Amino acid sequence: MKAQNVCTDTRLDTPYLLFLLDTGAVTSPFDVCLALSAGFRAVIPYGGVTPLNVQRIVMDSMLLRGPEAVKHTCFFIGGVALCEAEEVLKVVKDSLFPSFEASIVIDPAGAFTTTAAAVAKIEEALASFRLHGLSSLETKQCAILGTGVVGRIAAVLLSRLGCDVTIASLDPKRDHGEKYAIGVAEFLDNRYGVVVKSVFAPTTKKRLEVMKSAQVIFCAAARGVRIIEKDLLKRLKPSKIIADINATPPLGIECVRLEDDMREIMPGILGIGALTIDKLKNKVAKRMLEEARVNAKGVYNYDSALMLARKILRKKIRPNDALASATPKQTLCRP
């Protein structure tokens, strides 16, 4: 693990610092840029962070600053692995104690804010198109196509919102696909306390079976992989909302464009494109970091992100609504 030194500015007694804790070998430049845009004076990135080495990083960063300056400290947990990021979160939380508290943001691979943005857009679509027989998200049949971190967190959020959720594993090359799908459902139950159905759907026929009974379809497949063709869409009945998070061609759903925002792609079927979701996701991610910077304590996760996404869509948060005065020159610390 390669640590990078903290930069200071003599004009600031207690600069806002963000420690970027990435479970991957290389820290994400997206997360660095995002943190600087949220008003942090400096970002200190660490790659290869694990539950075994993160406590030292947390303790050293806090004790040097003292109980007052530590209020201007935030820990951001990134990476691509859901379980690793959550294990690091547990250690970071346990490392904090009264008088030495700091805010913590967790968003591995941007999946928490992406999922929250998608769910909030789906809620907005349901509320806006009651003429199609749709209303609130509660009690809806939801099909999630993809079992990566976005798909899994979508299953958690939708289930907790009262939906009947089915999550589908899609990869035809996956060995023991049925067993893997069952394992995903067991994981979600054991770790998050949500009960979802799971299926292995590597073929068009299997995917159609999953989608037929769903009012909400969430495409969370791998980048650049098309899983829903136009011919399959034609075989679906109306009164459905389909959201796609894949912005890399070919898009996950044929007929859904990147900029679609509740466009009717087939009679009675509304599409939400990846760019529409991503625009909201970026607003949510920045706002979450801004709140973490100012509030100085608490954990910001997918629940926090969903609340912020809803507020932004309802225009309860203005784009230029500053939480605090902007800090001066910002710096990415280097070795």
Secondary structure, DSSP 4 states (H G I P E B T S, - for coil): ----PPP--TT-SS--EEEEEESSSS--HHHHHHHHHTT-SEEEEE-S--TTTHHHHHHHHHHTTHHHHGGGEEEEEE-S-HHHHHHHHHHHHHH-BTTB--EEEE-GGGHHHHHHHHHHHHHHHHHH-GGGT---STT-EEEEE--SHHHHHHHHHHHHTT-EEEEEE--TT-TTHHHHHHHHHHHHHHHH----EEEE--SHHHHHHHHHT-SEEEE---TT---B-HHHHHTS-SSEEEEE---SSSPSBTT--TT-EEEEEETTEEEE-HHHHHHHHHHHHHHHHHHHHHH--EEE-HHHHHHHHHHHHTTSS-TT--SSPPPSS-EE---
